Amino acid sequence: MTKPYRIRPCALCPFRTDVPAYLTRSRVREIERSLVRAEFPCHETTGVKGQKPKDGEAHCAGALILLEKLERPSQMMRIAERLGIYDRSQLAMDAPIFETFDEMVAAQEPRRRRKP
């Protein structure tokens, strides 16, 4: 059975501070806005680099950890916690995850305009 909530961020997690930034600043803000009600799937469970996920999709632990640091659990996190599916005490809170979305945005390289 799939564990829908991961507790440790994967190696490619965009929320990690020890991974080279690869999102645009606007994508980070888009993810931040979507996390109010939606979930952000872990890269390892979505079929990274054309591989099929092994056990189905799971929520990104990096996103969970950042939201817990901010004391802003999403609607789905709160519902899952009430149903006994999600336990915040199991998260690897010592993982190298950004402290805020602003910090995550600042770490991203601005998209360079291509010259015509």
Summary of the structure (lengths in Angstrom):
residues: 116
radius of gyration: 14.6
end to end distance: 50.6
largest distance: 54.2
contacts: 300
relative contact order: 0.25
helix: 37%
strand: 4%
